[in-house]
Amino acid sequence: MPFKNYQFTYKKNKMENLTAKEDVTTKAIEKQTKKIPSDVFLFTAIGTMAISLTLKCLGRSKDSAFVGQWAAPILIMGVYNKLVKQKESK
């Protein structure tokens, strides 16, 4: 039975170390992310939609679909940016 207790302690310490490393990385990303105005993400997403529409009108359907799929991830990054800013203001 002592061996099982050792395994649990080892796993717990390993998870705490991983969490500490993740916190450092997350803080570094959030520090850079909060510098970007939230409007940048919105206008970039709208721009990708406009480019997608333009490509569709030019008959480049595959390129249009590729560029059109960028809007959702960009908007999600904008939401993340907004959440980081709200968290920092509290």
Residue frames as a rotation matrix with the C-alpha (Angstrom) as fourth column:
MET 1
0.548 0.837 0.000 0.00
0.837 -0.548 0.000 0.00
0.000 0.000 -1.000 0.00
PRO 2
0.252 -0.466 -0.848 2.78
0.276 -0.805 0.525 2.56
-0.928 -0.366 -0.074 0.59
PHE 3
-0.718 -0.547 0.431 3.67
0.526 -0.021 0.850 2.30
-0.456 0.837 0.303 -3.10
LYS 4
-0.017 0.807 0.591 0.20
0.945 -0.180 0.274 3.50
0.327 0.563 -0.759 -4.14
ASN 5
0.724 0.248 -0.644 0.46
0.540 -0.784 0.306 6.49
-0.428 -0.570 -0.701 -1.81
TYR 6
-0.255 -0.908 -0.332 3.82
0.275 -0.398 0.875 7.37
-0.927 0.131 0.351 -3.38
GLN 7
-0.619 0.080 0.781 2.32
0.785 0.058 0.617 7.22
0.004 0.995 -0.099 -6.86
PHE 8
0.480 0.872 0.101 -0.50
0.857 -0.490 0.158 9.56
0.187 0.011 -0.982 -5.84
THR 9
0.540 -0.352 -0.765 1.94
0.310 -0.761 0.569 12.03
-0.783 -0.544 -0.302 -4.28
TYR 10
-0.566 -0.803 0.185 4.17
0.426 -0.093 0.900 11.92
-0.706 0.589 0.394 -7.36
LYS 11
-0.330 0.529 0.782 1.26
0.906 -0.057 0.420 12.51
0.267 0.847 -0.460 -9.71
LYS 12
0.706 0.613 -0.355 -0.05
0.699 -0.683 0.210 15.35
-0.113 -0.396 -0.911 -7.54
ASN 13
0.177 -0.731 -0.659 3.36
0.198 -0.629 0.752 17.07
-0.964 -0.264 0.034 -7.48
LYS 14
-0.699 -0.423 0.576 3.78
0.607 0.075 0.791 16.56
-0.378 0.903 0.204 -11.22
MET 15
0.120 0.839 0.531 0.37
0.939 -0.270 0.215 18.15
0.323 0.472 -0.820 -11.88
GLU 16
0.716 0.106 -0.690 1.23
0.463 -0.811 0.356 21.11
-0.522 -0.575 -0.630 -9.62
ASN 17
-0.336 -0.910 -0.243 4.45
0.249 -0.334 0.909 21.67
-0.909 0.245 0.339 -11.60
LEU 18
-0.597 0.186 0.780 2.55
0.801 0.076 0.594 21.50
0.051 0.980 -0.195 -14.90
THR 19
0.526 0.850 -0.022 -0.03
0.844 -0.518 0.138 23.94
0.106 -0.091 -0.990 -13.58
ALA 20
0.386 -0.465 -0.797 2.70
0.298 -0.754 0.585 26.36
-0.873 -0.464 -0.152 -12.50
LYS 21
-0.714 -0.667 0.212 4.30
0.379 -0.114 0.918 26.21
-0.589 0.736 0.335 -15.97
GLU 22
-0.248 0.719 0.650 0.91
0.928 -0.017 0.373 26.69
0.279 0.695 -0.662 -17.60
ASP 23
0.643 0.494 -0.585 0.22
0.681 -0.719 0.142 29.72
-0.350 -0.489 -0.799 -15.42
VAL 24
-0.169 -0.792 -0.586 3.49
0.177 -0.609 0.773 31.35
-0.970 0.026 0.243 -16.51
THR 25
-0.835 -0.126 0.536 2.71
0.528 0.096 0.844 30.71
-0.157 0.987 -0.013 -20.18
THR 26
0.096 0.971 0.217 -0.88
0.971 -0.139 0.192 31.88
0.217 0.192 -0.957 -19.83
LYS 27
0.489 0.040 -0.871 0.18
0.495 -0.835 0.239 35.08
-0.718 -0.548 -0.428 -18.06
ALA 28
-0.584 -0.776 -0.239 2.68
0.178 -0.410 0.894 35.85
-0.792 0.480 0.378 -20.84
ILE 29
-0.663 0.420 0.620 0.02
0.720 0.130 0.681 35.34
0.205 0.898 -0.389 -23.53
GLU 30
0.394 0.889 -0.234 -2.54
0.919 -0.374 0.127 37.41
0.025 -0.265 -0.964 -21.65
LYS 31
0.058 -0.463 -0.885 -0.02
0.402 -0.800 0.445 40.22
-0.914 -0.381 0.140 -21.15
GLN 32
-0.906 -0.423 -0.009 0.46
0.135 -0.309 0.941 40.50
-0.401 0.852 0.337 -24.91
THR 33
-0.500 0.784 0.367 -3.19
0.819 0.290 0.495 39.86
0.282 0.548 -0.787 -25.81
LYS 34
0.297 0.715 -0.632 -4.61
0.872 -0.473 -0.126 42.63
-0.389 -0.514 -0.764 -23.64
LYS 35
-0.508 -0.550 -0.664 -2.56
0.188 -0.822 0.537 45.19
-0.841 0.148 0.521 -25.59
ILE 36
-0.931 0.182 0.317 -4.68
0.325 0.012 0.946 44.60
0.169 0.983 -0.070 -28.71
PRO 37
-0.651 0.758 -0.024 -7.90
-0.682 -0.599 -0.419 46.63
-0.333 -0.257 0.907 -28.93
SER 38
-0.372 0.587 0.719 -11.02
0.146 0.802 -0.579 44.46
-0.917 -0.110 -0.384 -29.13
ASP 39
0.543 0.624 -0.562 -12.20
-0.402 -0.394 -0.827 46.24
-0.737 0.675 0.036 -32.28
VAL 40
-0.331 -0.759 -0.561 -9.22
-0.902 0.080 0.424 44.87
-0.277 0.647 -0.711 -34.20
PHE 41
-0.851 0.024 0.525 -10.63
0.035 0.999 0.012 41.35
-0.525 0.028 -0.851 -33.96
LEU 42
0.141 0.988 0.064 -14.10
0.291 0.020 -0.956 42.42
-0.946 0.154 -0.285 -35.08
PHE 43
0.524 0.053 -0.850 -12.88
-0.636 -0.639 -0.432 44.43
-0.566 0.767 -0.301 -38.07
THR 44
-0.610 -0.774 -0.170 -10.43
-0.729 0.465 0.503 41.70
-0.310 0.430 -0.848 -39.07
ALA 45
-0.595 0.478 0.646 -13.24
0.320 0.878 -0.355 39.12
-0.737 -0.004 -0.676 -39.05
ILE 46
0.522 0.800 -0.296 -15.45
0.066 -0.384 -0.921 41.40
-0.851 0.461 -0.253 -41.12
GLY 47
0.110 -0.588 -0.801 -12.52
-0.890 -0.417 0.184 41.95
-0.442 0.693 -0.569 -43.50
THR 48
-0.850 -0.419 0.321 -12.05
-0.270 0.868 0.418 38.21
-0.453 0.268 -0.850 -43.99
MET 49
-0.074 0.901 0.426 -15.77
0.484 0.406 -0.775 37.90
-0.872 0.149 -0.466 -44.78
ALA 50
0.611 0.265 -0.746 -15.46
-0.388 -0.721 -0.574 40.67
-0.690 0.640 -0.338 -47.37
ILE 51
-0.384 -0.823 -0.419 -12.42
-0.856 0.146 0.496 39.03
-0.347 0.549 -0.760 -48.93
SER 52
-0.711 0.190 0.677 -14.28
0.164 0.981 -0.103 35.71
-0.683 0.038 -0.729 -48.98
LEU 53
0.392 0.920 -0.027 -17.24
0.276 -0.146 -0.950 37.31
-0.878 0.365 -0.311 -50.76
THR 54
0.359 -0.353 -0.864 -14.91
-0.782 -0.619 -0.072 38.95
-0.509 0.702 -0.498 -53.27
LEU 55
-0.731 -0.678 0.080 -13.19
-0.554 0.658 0.510 35.65
-0.399 0.328 -0.856 -54.00
LYS 56
-0.333 0.710 0.620 -16.58
0.418 0.701 -0.578 33.96
-0.845 0.067 -0.530 -54.42
CYS 57
0.638 0.599 -0.484 -17.64
-0.101 -0.558 -0.824 36.62
-0.763 0.574 -0.295 -56.92
LEU 58
0.054 -0.724 -0.688 -14.38
-0.951 -0.248 0.186 36.10
-0.306 0.644 -0.702 -58.83
GLY 59
0.679 0.342 -0.649 -15.19
-0.592 0.779 -0.209 32.40
0.434 0.526 0.731 -59.14
ARG 60
-0.411 -0.867 -0.282 -12.53
-0.378 0.444 -0.813 31.17
0.830 -0.227 -0.510 -56.72
SER 61
0.541 0.838 0.065 -14.85
-0.434 0.212 0.876 29.10
0.721 -0.502 0.478 -54.54
LYS 62
0.505 -0.394 -0.768 -12.21
0.659 0.750 0.048 27.00
0.557 -0.531 0.638 -52.79
ASP 63
-0.638 -0.753 0.165 -10.17
0.508 -0.571 -0.645 30.06
0.579 -0.328 0.746 -51.85
SER 64
-0.245 0.663 0.708 -13.37
-0.500 -0.712 0.494 31.78
0.831 -0.232 0.506 -50.73
ALA 65
0.743 0.540 -0.396 -14.28
-0.008 0.598 0.801 28.89
0.669 -0.592 0.449 -48.43
PHE 66
0.049 -0.830 -0.555 -10.76
0.845 0.331 -0.420 28.81
0.533 -0.448 0.718 -47.01
VAL 67
-0.809 -0.372 0.456 -10.67
0.156 -0.883 -0.442 32.52
0.567 -0.286 0.772 -46.18
GLY 68
0.007 0.921 0.389 -14.30
-0.463 -0.342 0.818 32.51
0.887 -0.185 0.424 -45.00
GLN 69
0.575 0.187 -0.796 -13.44
0.457 0.734 0.502 30.01
0.679 -0.652 0.337 -42.28
TRP 70
-0.533 -0.844 -0.057 -11.03
0.563 -0.304 -0.769 32.46
0.632 -0.442 0.637 -40.67
ALA 71
-0.209 0.486 0.848 -13.81
-0.356 -0.846 0.397 34.68
0.911 -0.219 0.350 -39.30
ALA 72
0.766 0.601 -0.228 -14.96
-0.037 0.395 0.918 32.34
0.642 -0.695 0.325 -36.52
PRO 73
0.289 -0.701 -0.652 -11.51
0.918 0.396 -0.018 31.75
0.271 -0.593 0.758 -34.95
ILE 74
-0.637 -0.512 0.577 -10.75
0.381 -0.859 -0.342 35.47
0.670 0.002 0.742 -35.13
LEU 75
0.113 0.769 0.630 -14.00
-0.445 -0.528 0.724 36.29
0.888 -0.362 0.282 -33.33
ILE 76
0.791 0.108 -0.602 -13.22
0.400 0.653 0.643 33.64
0.463 -0.750 0.473 -30.71
MET 77
-0.264 -0.940 -0.216 -9.83
0.888 -0.150 -0.435 35.27
0.376 -0.307 0.874 -30.14
GLY 78
-0.494 0.170 0.853 -11.67
-0.115 -0.985 0.129 38.57
0.862 -0.035 0.507 -29.72
VAL 79
0.663 0.749 0.023 -13.89
-0.193 0.140 0.971 37.05
0.724 -0.648 0.237 -27.05
TYR 80
0.442 -0.602 -0.664 -10.81
0.847 0.525 0.088 35.68
0.296 -0.601 0.742 -25.28
ASN 81
-0.575 -0.667 0.474 -9.23
0.524 -0.745 -0.413 39.13
0.628 0.011 0.778 -25.47
LYS 82
-0.036 0.668 0.744 -12.32
-0.381 -0.697 0.608 40.68
0.924 -0.262 0.280 -23.93
LEU 83
0.830 0.345 -0.438 -12.42
0.194 0.558 0.807 38.12
0.522 -0.755 0.396 -21.12
VAL 84
-0.014 -0.923 -0.384 -8.75
0.934 0.125 -0.335 38.74
0.357 -0.363 0.860 -20.31
LYS 85
-0.624 -0.201 0.755 -9.33
0.114 -0.979 -0.167 42.46
0.774 -0.018 0.634 -20.12
GLN 86
0.387 0.839 0.384 -12.35
-0.401 -0.222 0.889 42.03
0.830 -0.497 0.251 -17.84
LYS 87
0.684 -0.200 -0.702 -10.42
0.602 0.699 0.387 39.67
0.413 -0.687 0.598 -15.58
GLU 88
-0.382 -0.924 -0.001 -7.56
0.808 -0.334 -0.485 42.18
0.448 -0.186 0.875 -15.29
SER 89
-0.400 0.259 0.879 -9.89
-0.156 -0.965 0.213 45.07
0.903 -0.052 0.427 -14.45
LYS 90
0.681 0.716 -0.158 -11.32
0.000 0.216 0.976 43.26
0.733 -0.664 0.147 -11.41
